[in-house]
Amino acid sequence: MNDRSLNANGVSTAVPLPRDTAVSDFIALLKPRVMSLVVFTGLAGILVAPGEIHPVVAVIAILCIALATGASGAVNMWYERDLDARMERTKNRPLPAGRMEPETALAFGVLLAGGSIMVMALGVNYVAAAILALAIGFYVFVYTIWLKRRTPQNIVIGGAAGAFPPMIGWAAVTGDVSFGGIALFSLIFMWTPPHFWALALYKCDDYEKAGVPMLPVASGVLETKKQILLYTVLLLPVSLVPCLIGVASVAWGALAILMGVSFIALAFKVLLDKTDRAPRMMFRFSLLYLSVLFAALIFDSLIGRAFLG
């Protein structure tokens, strides 16, 4: 339904009014594609961590990680609804499309955030709940509100928010923060900049139109490509830390080297390519990279426990 109003020139324009919000709009607020990857890495943290956890407690921990991720996405969409309205890939989200009131999205996000932290504290442990709260706060206040509109380093610093889930999973089992959890955190932290900058390279016009100082907008395409190469090179030794500290096997380390070298090769291709083809390939490969390494990490852990008891 549309209401009619007059613009500055006296011309009648259509102003969208929120209709009855569909369940699909609430699901969209949760950013389900992002959630699926976050939940997967959180599950890996639970399965790789030393010690035992009751299956019901593990399910509670995963549910809390999922809800916290969705809560962060909902608050992010509430705060960035003006940016989303100016970007082609986000303009049909529930808020800029006028299918939901901003206050509804904010209340939904805050409710999920508070609920997930409370349930994690009561159903799992306080350490996991504290890290979960830190992850939500980091994404909302540090990345979304403070960094994203102000600095091209928004992804470098703010990317930490997406790196917390395996550490939360680890803490759910062990009740502490140890080198294993930090190693998994560091892997995702170093992976995040080349992953998002590859996307930013072929969505550069969108970010520029929205006024978001992503690295290609603020520093140019060539500098972004150099930074992508730098971070993929640095990612390789970081990815080997789980193997070096005994969290993963030598076989997993060999896979990490293979995937890391392939990532670096793609970064060189991005550096030399004058089209959008290589950045698109790198973005897709970056998703494959993280999925393969964490799937292999889970498999590696399950096989190790089956043989070692």
Phi and psi restraints in degrees (value plus and minus 20) as a CYANA .aco file:
   2 ASN   PHI    -142.3  -102.3
   2 ASN   PSI     123.2   163.2
   3 ASP   PHI    -120.5   -80.5
   3 ASP   PSI     137.9   177.9
   4 ARG   PHI    -129.4   -89.4
   4 ARG   PSI     113.9   153.9
   5 SER   PHI    -161.1  -121.1
   5 SER   PSI     144.3   184.3
   6 LEU   PHI    -121.3   -81.3
   6 LEU   PSI     115.3   155.3
   7 ASN   PHI    -105.9   -65.9
   7 ASN   PSI    -191.1  -151.1
   8 ALA   PHI     -83.4   -43.4
   8 ALA   PSI     -44.3    -4.3
   9 ASN   PHI    -114.6   -74.6
   9 ASN   PSI     -13.0    27.0
  10 GLY   PHI      59.8    99.8
  10 GLY   PSI      -6.8    33.2
  11 VAL   PHI    -112.5   -72.5
  11 VAL   PSI     116.5   156.5
  12 SER   PHI     -91.4   -51.4
  12 SER   PSI     110.4   150.4
  13 THR   PHI    -147.3  -107.3
  13 THR   PSI     134.9   174.9
  14 ALA   PHI    -110.5   -70.5
  14 ALA   PSI     108.8   148.8
  15 VAL   PHI    -134.7   -94.7
  15 VAL   PSI      96.1   136.1
  16 PRO   PHI     -86.2   -46.2
  16 PRO   PSI     116.7   156.7
  17 LEU   PHI    -129.4   -89.4
  17 LEU   PSI     119.5   159.5
  18 PRO   PHI     -80.8   -40.8
  18 PRO   PSI     110.1   150.1
  19 ARG   PHI    -114.5   -74.5
  19 ARG   PSI    -192.6  -152.6
  20 ASP   PHI     -81.3   -41.3
  20 ASP   PSI      98.8   138.8
  21 THR   PHI     -89.7   -49.7
  21 THR   PSI     110.0   150.0
  22 ALA   PHI    -101.9   -61.9
  22 ALA   PSI     138.8   178.8
  23 VAL   PHI     -79.1   -39.1
  23 VAL   PSI     -56.3   -16.3
  24 SER   PHI     -81.8   -41.8
  24 SER   PSI     -49.3    -9.3
  25 ASP   PHI     -90.9   -50.9
  25 ASP   PSI     -58.0   -18.0
  26 PHE   PHI     -86.8   -46.8
  26 PHE   PSI     -57.9   -17.9
  27 ILE   PHI     -84.0   -44.0
  27 ILE   PSI     -60.7   -20.7
  28 ALA   PHI     -81.5   -41.5
  28 ALA   PSI     -55.1   -15.1
  29 LEU   PHI     -80.5   -40.5
  29 LEU   PSI     -48.3    -8.3
  30 LEU   PHI     -97.6   -57.6
  30 LEU   PSI     -28.7    11.3
  31 LYS   PHI      31.5    71.5
  31 LYS   PSI      45.8    85.8
  32 PRO   PHI     -78.0   -38.0
  32 PRO   PSI     -52.7   -12.7
  33 ARG   PHI     -87.6   -47.6
  33 ARG   PSI     -61.1   -21.1
  34 VAL   PHI     -85.8   -45.8
  34 VAL   PSI     -62.7   -22.7
  35 MET   PHI     -78.2   -38.2
  35 MET   PSI     -60.8   -20.8
  36 SER   PHI     -81.6   -41.6
  36 SER   PSI     -61.4   -21.4
  37 LEU   PHI     -90.4   -50.4
  37 LEU   PSI     -59.6   -19.6
  38 VAL   PHI     -84.0   -44.0
  38 VAL   PSI     -65.1   -25.1
  39 VAL   PHI     -82.6   -42.6
  39 VAL   PSI     -59.1   -19.1
  40 PHE   PHI     -82.1   -42.1
  40 PHE   PSI     -65.1   -25.1
  41 THR   PHI     -89.7   -49.7
  41 THR   PSI     -53.2   -13.2
  42 GLY   PHI     -84.8   -44.8
  42 GLY   PSI     -61.0   -21.0
  43 LEU   PHI     -81.5   -41.5
  43 LEU   PSI     -60.0   -20.0
  44 ALA   PHI     -80.8   -40.8
  44 ALA   PSI     -62.0   -22.0
  45 GLY   PHI     -79.4   -39.4
  45 GLY   PSI     -59.5   -19.5
  46 ILE   PHI     -87.3   -47.3
  46 ILE   PSI     -64.5   -24.5
  47 LEU   PHI     -95.1   -55.1
  47 LEU   PSI     -48.1    -8.1
  48 VAL   PHI    -105.6   -65.6
  48 VAL   PSI     -48.2    -8.2
  49 ALA   PHI     -81.1   -41.1
  49 ALA   PSI     122.1   162.1
  50 PRO   PHI     -91.6   -51.6
  50 PRO   PSI     125.5   165.5
  51 GLY   PHI      90.4   130.4
  51 GLY   PSI     159.3   199.3
  52 GLU   PHI    -135.4   -95.4
  52 GLU   PSI     128.6   168.6
  53 ILE   PHI    -161.0  -121.0
  53 ILE   PSI     117.1   157.1
  54 HIS   PHI     -85.3   -45.3
  54 HIS   PSI     118.1   158.1
  55 PRO   PHI     -73.5   -33.5
  55 PRO   PSI     -57.5   -17.5
  56 VAL   PHI     -85.9   -45.9
  56 VAL   PSI     -61.6   -21.6
  57 VAL   PHI     -85.1   -45.1
  57 VAL   PSI     -58.7   -18.7
  58 ALA   PHI     -82.0   -42.0
  58 ALA   PSI     -62.1   -22.1
  59 VAL   PHI     -84.0   -44.0
  59 VAL   PSI     -60.7   -20.7
  60 ILE   PHI     -81.4   -41.4
  60 ILE   PSI     -63.5   -23.5
  61 ALA   PHI     -81.7   -41.7
  61 ALA   PSI     -65.1   -25.1
  62 ILE   PHI     -84.1   -44.1
  62 ILE   PSI     -62.2   -22.2
  63 LEU   PHI     -81.1   -41.1
  63 LEU   PSI     -61.7   -21.7
  64 CYS   PHI     -86.1   -46.1
  64 CYS   PSI     -60.0   -20.0
  65 ILE   PHI     -82.1   -42.1
  65 ILE   PSI     -62.2   -22.2
  66 ALA   PHI     -84.4   -44.4
  66 ALA   PSI     -66.3   -26.3
  67 LEU   PHI     -85.5   -45.5
  67 LEU   PSI     -58.7   -18.7
  68 ALA   PHI     -85.8   -45.8
  68 ALA   PSI     -58.9   -18.9
  69 THR   PHI     -83.5   -43.5
  69 THR   PSI     -65.4   -25.4
  70 GLY   PHI     -83.1   -43.1
  70 GLY   PSI     -59.2   -19.2
  71 ALA   PHI     -81.6   -41.6
  71 ALA   PSI     -64.2   -24.2
  72 SER   PHI     -81.7   -41.7
  72 SER   PSI     -61.5   -21.5
  73 GLY   PHI     -83.5   -43.5
  73 GLY   PSI     -60.0   -20.0
  74 ALA   PHI     -85.3   -45.3
  74 ALA   PSI     -65.3   -25.3
  75 VAL   PHI     -87.3   -47.3
  75 VAL   PSI     -57.6   -17.6
  76 ASN   PHI     -79.4   -39.4
  76 ASN   PSI     -65.3   -25.3
  77 MET   PHI     -87.1   -47.1
  77 MET   PSI     -54.4   -14.4
  78 TRP   PHI     -83.4   -43.4
  78 TRP   PSI     -66.7   -26.7
  79 TYR   PHI     -92.8   -52.8
  79 TYR   PSI     -53.1   -13.1
  80 GLU   PHI    -122.0   -82.0
  80 GLU   PSI       0.5    40.5
  81 ARG   PHI     -82.5   -42.5
  81 ARG   PSI     -48.1    -8.1
  82 ASP   PHI     -91.0   -51.0
  82 ASP   PSI     -59.6   -19.6
  83 LEU   PHI     -87.3   -47.3
  83 LEU   PSI     -64.2   -24.2
  84 ASP   PHI     -79.4   -39.4
  84 ASP   PSI     -54.5   -14.5
  85 ALA   PHI     -86.8   -46.8
  85 ALA   PSI     -43.2    -3.2
  86 ARG   PHI    -116.4   -76.4
  86 ARG   PSI     -26.6    13.4
  87 MET   PHI    -127.1   -87.1
  87 MET   PSI     114.1   154.1
  88 GLU   PHI     -79.0   -39.0
  88 GLU   PSI     -62.1   -22.1
  89 ARG   PHI     -97.9   -57.9
  89 ARG   PSI     -30.2     9.8
  90 THR   PHI    -142.5  -102.5
  90 THR   PSI     -23.0    17.0
  91 LYS   PHI     -88.1   -48.1
  91 LYS   PSI     -36.6     3.4
  92 ASN   PHI    -117.3   -77.3
  92 ASN   PSI      -9.0    31.0
  93 ARG   PHI     -85.5   -45.5
  93 ARG   PSI     139.6   179.6
  94 PRO   PHI     -73.3   -33.3
  94 PRO   PSI     -60.2   -20.2
  95 LEU   PHI     -95.6   -55.6
  95 LEU   PSI     -74.1   -34.1
  96 PRO   PHI     -84.7   -44.7
  96 PRO   PSI     -45.1    -5.1
  97 ALA   PHI    -101.4   -61.4
  97 ALA   PSI     -25.7    14.3
  98 GLY   PHI      59.8    99.8
  98 GLY   PSI      -1.0    39.0
  99 ARG   PHI    -112.3   -72.3
  99 ARG   PSI     -24.2    15.8
 100 MET   PHI    -170.6  -130.6
 100 MET   PSI     123.4   163.4
 101 GLU   PHI     -93.4   -53.4
 101 GLU   PSI     119.6   159.6
 102 PRO   PHI     -75.1   -35.1
 102 PRO   PSI     -60.3   -20.3
 103 GLU   PHI     -82.7   -42.7
 103 GLU   PSI     -52.0   -12.0
 104 THR   PHI     -86.9   -46.9
 104 THR   PSI     -64.4   -24.4
 105 ALA   PHI     -83.8   -43.8
 105 ALA   PSI     -62.7   -22.7
 106 LEU   PHI     -84.2   -44.2
 106 LEU   PSI     -67.1   -27.1
 107 ALA   PHI     -81.8   -41.8
 107 ALA   PSI     -60.3   -20.3
 108 PHE   PHI     -81.6   -41.6
 108 PHE   PSI     -65.8   -25.8
 109 GLY   PHI     -85.4   -45.4
 109 GLY   PSI     -64.6   -24.6
 110 VAL   PHI     -85.2   -45.2
 110 VAL   PSI     -60.4   -20.4
 111 LEU   PHI     -82.6   -42.6
 111 LEU   PSI     -65.9   -25.9
 112 LEU   PHI     -84.9   -44.9
 112 LEU   PSI     -60.5   -20.5
 113 ALA   PHI     -82.3   -42.3
 113 ALA   PSI     -71.2   -31.2
 114 GLY   PHI     -82.5   -42.5
 114 GLY   PSI     -61.6   -21.6
 115 GLY   PHI     -84.7   -44.7
 115 GLY   PSI     -62.5   -22.5
 116 SER   PHI     -84.8   -44.8
 116 SER   PSI     -60.8   -20.8
 117 ILE   PHI     -86.2   -46.2
 117 ILE   PSI     -63.2   -23.2
 118 MET   PHI     -84.3   -44.3
 118 MET   PSI     -65.9   -25.9
 119 VAL   PHI     -85.6   -45.6
 119 VAL   PSI     -59.2   -19.2
 120 MET   PHI     -82.1   -42.1
 120 MET   PSI     -61.7   -21.7
 121 ALA   PHI     -85.7   -45.7
 121 ALA   PSI     -64.4   -24.4
 122 LEU   PHI    -101.2   -61.2
 122 LEU   PSI     -52.6   -12.6
 123 GLY   PHI    -117.6   -77.6
 123 GLY   PSI     -38.7     1.3
 124 VAL   PHI    -141.2  -101.2
 124 VAL   PSI    -107.3   -67.3
 125 ASN   PHI    -183.5  -143.5
 125 ASN   PSI     145.5   185.5
 126 TYR   PHI     -92.4   -52.4
 126 TYR   PSI     -50.1   -10.1
 127 VAL   PHI     -85.9   -45.9
 127 VAL   PSI     -68.2   -28.2
 128 ALA   PHI     -80.4   -40.4
 128 ALA   PSI     -59.2   -19.2
 129 ALA   PHI     -85.3   -45.3
 129 ALA   PSI     -59.0   -19.0
 130 ALA   PHI     -85.8   -45.8
 130 ALA   PSI     -61.6   -21.6
 131 ILE   PHI     -88.5   -48.5
 131 ILE   PSI     -56.9   -16.9
 132 LEU   PHI     -81.0   -41.0
 132 LEU   PSI     -64.9   -24.9
 133 ALA   PHI     -82.9   -42.9
 133 ALA   PSI     -59.8   -19.8
 134 LEU   PHI     -83.0   -43.0
 134 LEU   PSI     -61.3   -21.3
 135 ALA   PHI     -83.1   -43.1
 135 ALA   PSI     -64.4   -24.4
 136 ILE   PHI     -82.8   -42.8
 136 ILE   PSI     -68.8   -28.8
 137 GLY   PHI     -81.3   -41.3
 137 GLY   PSI     -59.2   -19.2
 138 PHE   PHI     -85.2   -45.2
 138 PHE   PSI     -63.9   -23.9
 139 TYR   PHI     -87.5   -47.5
 139 TYR   PSI     -63.7   -23.7
 140 VAL   PHI     -95.2   -55.2
 140 VAL   PSI     -73.3   -33.3
 141 PHE   PHI    -107.0   -67.0
 141 PHE   PSI     -61.4   -21.4
 142 VAL   PHI    -101.0   -61.0
 142 VAL   PSI     -72.0   -32.0
 143 TYR   PHI     -98.6   -58.6
 143 TYR   PSI     -79.7   -39.7
 144 THR   PHI     -86.3   -46.3
 144 THR   PSI     -71.0   -31.0
 145 ILE   PHI    -105.5   -65.5
 145 ILE   PSI     -61.9   -21.9
 146 TRP   PHI    -109.7   -69.7
 146 TRP   PSI     -70.0   -30.0
 147 LEU   PHI    -112.3   -72.3
 147 LEU   PSI     -61.1   -21.1
 148 LYS   PHI     -77.7   -37.7
 148 LYS   PSI     -59.8   -19.8
 149 ARG   PHI    -110.8   -70.8
 149 ARG   PSI     -22.3    17.7
 150 ARG   PHI    -133.8   -93.8
 150 ARG   PSI     -46.6    -6.6
 151 THR   PHI    -166.4  -126.4
 151 THR   PSI     123.6   163.6
 152 PRO   PHI     -90.0   -50.0
 152 PRO   PSI     -28.5    11.5
 153 GLN   PHI    -108.5   -68.5
 153 GLN   PSI      -6.2    33.8
 154 ASN   PHI     -75.6   -35.6
 154 ASN   PSI     -61.7   -21.7
 155 ILE   PHI     -93.2   -53.2
 155 ILE   PSI     -57.0   -17.0
 156 VAL   PHI     -81.0   -41.0
 156 VAL   PSI     -68.6   -28.6
 157 ILE   PHI    -103.5   -63.5
 157 ILE   PSI     -68.6   -28.6
 158 GLY   PHI     -87.4   -47.4
 158 GLY   PSI     -40.0     0.0
 159 GLY   PHI     -82.2   -42.2
 159 GLY   PSI     -35.8     4.2
 160 ALA   PHI     -79.1   -39.1
 160 ALA   PSI     -51.5   -11.5
 161 ALA   PHI     -78.7   -38.7
 161 ALA   PSI     -60.6   -20.6
 162 GLY   PHI     -98.0   -58.0
 162 GLY   PSI     -28.6    11.4
 163 ALA   PHI    -112.4   -72.4
 163 ALA   PSI     -28.7    11.3
 164 PHE   PHI     -91.6   -51.6
 164 PHE   PSI     -52.9   -12.9
 165 PRO   PHI     -71.1   -31.1
 165 PRO   PSI     -67.3   -27.3
 166 PRO   PHI     -84.7   -44.7
 166 PRO   PSI     -49.8    -9.8
 167 MET   PHI     -89.3   -49.3
 167 MET   PSI     -57.4   -17.4
 168 ILE   PHI     -84.5   -44.5
 168 ILE   PSI     -64.5   -24.5
 169 GLY   PHI     -80.3   -40.3
 169 GLY   PSI     -61.8   -21.8
 170 TRP   PHI     -81.3   -41.3
 170 TRP   PSI     -66.4   -26.4
 171 ALA   PHI     -86.6   -46.6
 171 ALA   PSI     -49.6    -9.6
 172 ALA   PHI     -81.7   -41.7
 172 ALA   PSI     -52.4   -12.4
 173 VAL   PHI    -106.7   -66.7
 173 VAL   PSI     -67.4   -27.4
 174 THR   PHI    -111.8   -71.8
 174 THR   PSI     -43.6    -3.6
 175 GLY   PHI      56.2    96.2
 175 GLY   PSI      -6.3    33.7
 176 ASP   PHI    -169.1  -129.1
 176 ASP   PSI     157.1   197.1
 177 VAL   PHI    -131.4   -91.4
 177 VAL   PSI      96.3   136.3
 178 SER   PHI    -146.5  -106.5
 178 SER   PSI    -199.3  -159.3
 179 PHE   PHI     -80.6   -40.6
 179 PHE   PSI     -52.7   -12.7
 180 GLY   PHI     -81.4   -41.4
 180 GLY   PSI     -68.8   -28.8
 181 GLY   PHI     -83.6   -43.6
 181 GLY   PSI     -58.8   -18.8
 182 ILE   PHI     -86.6   -46.6
 182 ILE   PSI     -56.7   -16.7
 183 ALA   PHI     -83.5   -43.5
 183 ALA   PSI     -62.4   -22.4
 184 LEU   PHI     -88.1   -48.1
 184 LEU   PSI     -58.8   -18.8
 185 PHE   PHI     -78.7   -38.7
 185 PHE   PSI     -66.5   -26.5
 186 SER   PHI     -84.8   -44.8
 186 SER   PSI     -55.9   -15.9
 187 LEU   PHI     -80.5   -40.5
 187 LEU   PSI     -69.0   -29.0
 188 ILE   PHI     -89.2   -49.2
 188 ILE   PSI     -56.6   -16.6
 189 PHE   PHI     -80.0   -40.0
 189 PHE   PSI     -63.0   -23.0
 190 MET   PHI     -96.9   -56.9
 190 MET   PSI     -45.7    -5.7
 191 TRP   PHI     -94.5   -54.5
 191 TRP   PSI     -50.0   -10.0
 192 THR   PHI     -81.3   -41.3
 192 THR   PSI     -67.8   -27.8
 193 PRO   PHI     -78.8   -38.8
 193 PRO   PSI     -70.9   -30.9
 194 PRO   PHI     -84.4   -44.4
 194 PRO   PSI     -51.2   -11.2
 195 HIS   PHI     -82.5   -42.5
 195 HIS   PSI     -71.0   -31.0
 196 PHE   PHI     -96.6   -56.6
 196 PHE   PSI     -54.3   -14.3
 197 TRP   PHI     -87.8   -47.8
 197 TRP   PSI     -51.4   -11.4
 198 ALA   PHI     -81.5   -41.5
 198 ALA   PSI     -63.0   -23.0
 199 LEU   PHI     -83.9   -43.9
 199 LEU   PSI     -63.7   -23.7
 200 ALA   PHI     -83.4   -43.4
 200 ALA   PSI     -48.5    -8.5
 201 LEU   PHI     -83.5   -43.5
 201 LEU   PSI     -62.6   -22.6
 202 TYR   PHI    -116.8   -76.8
 202 TYR   PSI     -19.1    20.9
 203 LYS   PHI    -135.9   -95.9
 203 LYS   PSI       2.4    42.4
 204 CYS   PHI     -77.7   -37.7
 204 CYS   PSI     -62.9   -22.9
 205 ASP   PHI     -82.3   -42.3
 205 ASP   PSI     -58.0   -18.0
 206 ASP   PHI     -81.5   -41.5
 206 ASP   PSI     -68.5   -28.5
 207 TYR   PHI     -85.7   -45.7
 207 TYR   PSI     -58.1   -18.1
 208 GLU   PHI     -85.8   -45.8
 208 GLU   PSI     -61.3   -21.3
 209 LYS   PHI     -83.7   -43.7
 209 LYS   PSI     -55.2   -15.2
 210 ALA   PHI    -102.3   -62.3
 210 ALA   PSI     -32.0     8.0
 211 GLY   PHI      59.7    99.7
 211 GLY   PSI       4.0    44.0
 212 VAL   PHI    -113.2   -73.2
 212 VAL   PSI     102.3   142.3
 213 PRO   PHI    -100.2   -60.2
 213 PRO   PSI      35.6    75.6
 214 MET   PHI     -82.3   -42.3
 214 MET   PSI     137.2   177.2
 215 LEU   PHI     -73.6   -33.6
 215 LEU   PSI     -63.9   -23.9
 216 PRO   PHI     -81.8   -41.8
 216 PRO   PSI     -51.5   -11.5
 217 VAL   PHI     -95.3   -55.3
 217 VAL   PSI     -64.5   -24.5
 218 ALA   PHI    -101.7   -61.7
 218 ALA   PSI     -57.4   -17.4
 219 SER   PHI    -138.7   -98.7
 219 SER   PSI     -25.5    14.5
 220 GLY   PHI      77.6   117.6
 220 GLY   PSI     142.1   182.1
 221 VAL   PHI     -86.5   -46.5
 221 VAL   PSI     -64.4   -24.4
 222 LEU   PHI     -83.0   -43.0
 222 LEU   PSI     -64.7   -24.7
 223 GLU   PHI     -83.5   -43.5
 223 GLU   PSI     -57.7   -17.7
 224 THR   PHI     -82.7   -42.7
 224 THR   PSI     -63.0   -23.0
 225 LYS   PHI     -84.4   -44.4
 225 LYS   PSI     -57.0   -17.0
 226 LYS   PHI     -85.8   -45.8
 226 LYS   PSI     -60.6   -20.6
 227 GLN   PHI     -87.7   -47.7
 227 GLN   PSI     -56.1   -16.1
 228 ILE   PHI     -81.0   -41.0
 228 ILE   PSI     -65.5   -25.5
 229 LEU   PHI     -82.3   -42.3
 229 LEU   PSI     -64.2   -24.2
 230 LEU   PHI     -79.0   -39.0
 230 LEU   PSI     -66.7   -26.7
 231 TYR   PHI     -91.0   -51.0
 231 TYR   PSI     -52.8   -12.8
 232 THR   PHI     -89.0   -49.0
 232 THR   PSI     -54.7   -14.7
 233 VAL   PHI     -86.3   -46.3
 233 VAL   PSI     -64.0   -24.0
 234 LEU   PHI     -88.5   -48.5
 234 LEU   PSI     -48.9    -8.9
 235 LEU   PHI     -84.6   -44.6
 235 LEU   PSI     -54.1   -14.1
 236 LEU   PHI     -77.5   -37.5
 236 LEU   PSI     -74.8   -34.8
 237 PRO   PHI     -85.1   -45.1
 237 PRO   PSI     -53.8   -13.8
 238 VAL   PHI     -83.4   -43.4
 238 VAL   PSI     -57.7   -17.7
 239 SER   PHI     -88.0   -48.0
 239 SER   PSI     -38.1     1.9
 240 LEU   PHI    -108.0   -68.0
 240 LEU   PSI     -30.5     9.5
 241 VAL   PHI     -79.5   -39.5
 241 VAL   PSI     -64.3   -24.3
 242 PRO   PHI     -74.6   -34.6
 242 PRO   PSI     -56.4   -16.4
 243 CYS   PHI     -90.0   -50.0
 243 CYS   PSI     -62.7   -22.7
 244 LEU   PHI     -87.2   -47.2
 244 LEU   PSI     -48.9    -8.9
 245 ILE   PHI    -119.4   -79.4
 245 ILE   PSI     -13.4    26.6
 246 GLY   PHI      68.1   108.1
 246 GLY   PSI     -13.8    26.2
 247 VAL   PHI     -95.0   -55.0
 247 VAL   PSI     -52.4   -12.4
 248 ALA   PHI    -147.5  -107.5
 248 ALA   PSI     143.1   183.1
 249 SER   PHI    -104.3   -64.3
 249 SER   PSI     152.5   192.5
 250 VAL   PHI     -83.8   -43.8
 250 VAL   PSI     -56.6   -16.6
 251 ALA   PHI     -81.5   -41.5
 251 ALA   PSI     -61.5   -21.5
 252 TRP   PHI     -84.5   -44.5
 252 TRP   PSI     -59.0   -19.0
 253 GLY   PHI     -81.0   -41.0
 253 GLY   PSI     -58.5   -18.5
 254 ALA   PHI     -84.3   -44.3
 254 ALA   PSI     -60.6   -20.6
 255 LEU   PHI     -84.6   -44.6
 255 LEU   PSI     -59.8   -19.8
 256 ALA   PHI     -82.3   -42.3
 256 ALA   PSI     -58.4   -18.4
 257 ILE   PHI     -85.1   -45.1
 257 ILE   PSI     -65.9   -25.9
 258 LEU   PHI     -80.2   -40.2
 258 LEU   PSI     -67.2   -27.2
 259 MET   PHI     -87.7   -47.7
 259 MET   PSI     -57.5   -17.5
 260 GLY   PHI     -86.6   -46.6
 260 GLY   PSI     -62.6   -22.6
 261 VAL   PHI     -84.3   -44.3
 261 VAL   PSI     -58.9   -18.9
 262 SER   PHI     -84.2   -44.2
 262 SER   PSI     -58.7   -18.7
 263 PHE   PHI     -82.7   -42.7
 263 PHE   PSI     -64.0   -24.0
 264 ILE   PHI     -85.0   -45.0
 264 ILE   PSI     -61.2   -21.2
 265 ALA   PHI     -80.3   -40.3
 265 ALA   PSI     -60.5   -20.5
 266 LEU   PHI     -86.5   -46.5
 266 LEU   PSI     -55.9   -15.9
 267 ALA   PHI     -83.1   -43.1
 267 ALA   PSI     -58.9   -18.9
 268 PHE   PHI     -83.6   -43.6
 268 PHE   PSI     -60.0   -20.0
 269 LYS   PHI     -83.7   -43.7
 269 LYS   PSI     -60.6   -20.6
 270 VAL   PHI     -81.8   -41.8
 270 VAL   PSI     -61.5   -21.5
 271 LEU   PHI     -80.4   -40.4
 271 LEU   PSI     -57.1   -17.1
 272 LEU   PHI    -111.8   -71.8
 272 LEU   PSI     -42.1    -2.1
 273 ASP   PHI     -98.2   -58.2
 273 ASP   PSI     114.9   154.9
 274 LYS   PHI    -116.4   -76.4
 274 LYS   PSI     -21.4    18.6
 275 THR   PHI    -129.0   -89.0
 275 THR   PSI    -196.2  -156.2
 276 ASP   PHI    -106.7   -66.7
 276 ASP   PSI     -24.5    15.5
 277 ARG   PHI     -82.7   -42.7
 277 ARG   PSI     -69.2   -29.2
 278 ALA   PHI     -85.3   -45.3
 278 ALA   PSI     -64.0   -24.0
 279 PRO   PHI     -79.3   -39.3
 279 PRO   PSI     -57.7   -17.7
 280 ARG   PHI     -84.9   -44.9
 280 ARG   PSI     -62.6   -22.6
 281 MET   PHI     -82.2   -42.2
 281 MET   PSI     -61.5   -21.5
 282 MET   PHI     -87.9   -47.9
 282 MET   PSI     -58.5   -18.5
 283 PHE   PHI     -81.6   -41.6
 283 PHE   PSI     -65.3   -25.3
 284 ARG   PHI     -84.9   -44.9
 284 ARG   PSI     -61.1   -21.1
 285 PHE   PHI     -86.8   -46.8
 285 PHE   PSI     -54.6   -14.6
 286 SER   PHI     -81.3   -41.3
 286 SER   PSI     -57.7   -17.7
 287 LEU   PHI     -86.6   -46.6
 287 LEU   PSI     -62.0   -22.0
 288 LEU   PHI     -83.2   -43.2
 288 LEU   PSI     -62.1   -22.1
 289 TYR   PHI     -74.8   -34.8
 289 TYR   PSI     -73.1   -33.1
 290 LEU   PHI     -88.3   -48.3
 290 LEU   PSI     -60.4   -20.4
 291 SER   PHI     -83.2   -43.2
 291 SER   PSI     -64.3   -24.3
 292 VAL   PHI     -85.6   -45.6
 292 VAL   PSI     -65.8   -25.8
 293 LEU   PHI     -84.6   -44.6
 293 LEU   PSI     -60.8   -20.8
 294 PHE   PHI     -96.8   -56.8
 294 PHE   PSI     -52.8   -12.8
 295 ALA   PHI     -84.6   -44.6
 295 ALA   PSI     -62.8   -22.8
 296 ALA   PHI     -85.9   -45.9
 296 ALA   PSI     -54.0   -14.0
 297 LEU   PHI     -84.9   -44.9
 297 LEU   PSI     -61.8   -21.8
 298 ILE   PHI     -84.3   -44.3
 298 ILE   PSI     -67.8   -27.8
 299 PHE   PHI     -80.8   -40.8
 299 PHE   PSI     -63.8   -23.8
 300 ASP   PHI     -79.2   -39.2
 300 ASP   PSI     -63.1   -23.1
 301 SER   PHI     -88.2   -48.2
 301 SER   PSI     -62.9   -22.9
 302 LEU   PHI     -85.3   -45.3
 302 LEU   PSI     -60.4   -20.4
 303 ILE   PHI     -85.9   -45.9
 303 ILE   PSI     -63.2   -23.2
 304 GLY   PHI     -81.5   -41.5
 304 GLY   PSI     -61.1   -21.1
 305 ARG   PHI     -90.7   -50.7
 305 ARG   PSI     -53.8   -13.8
 306 ALA   PHI     -85.5   -45.5
 306 ALA   PSI     -56.8   -16.8
 307 PHE   PHI    -108.1   -68.1
 307 PHE   PSI     -53.9   -13.9
 308 LEU   PHI    -114.8   -74.8
 308 LEU   PSI     -37.1     2.9
